[in-house]
Amino acid sequence: MSARSPWGPRKTVPGTVSSQVSGAPDTWTGTQRSASAAGREPAALALALLRAEYARLAAAARASVTAARAGAANPLVYVEAELARHGGLPPADATVLAVLADAAAGMMVATHASTAVICRRSA
């Protein structure tokens, strides 16, 4: 069985969150998993995946800066490849202001959504 992510197929590994059911034995340790622990693990997995994707993008940005300093003909190739991998390349006719405005709007939506989740949890 494989799980889907926006970045392509991801293999399910026995003993990981995506292959476990609450209360089912962990295939690596043989222990029973509680429902509350199973509920927290998907969030931890999502955070780990997000951190890995951030690390890839940061590495691409550092590689592009290093390439520019070295005088490479196309130093943005690393960032462009990473953005293309996620379907995040802006349209060819996009302006800098439009791209920045889209990013600001996305951050506002994400902040609003996270605030709503925090408020629901505290209620």
Order of alpha helices (4+ residues) and beta strands (2+ residues): beta-beta-alpha-alpha-alpha
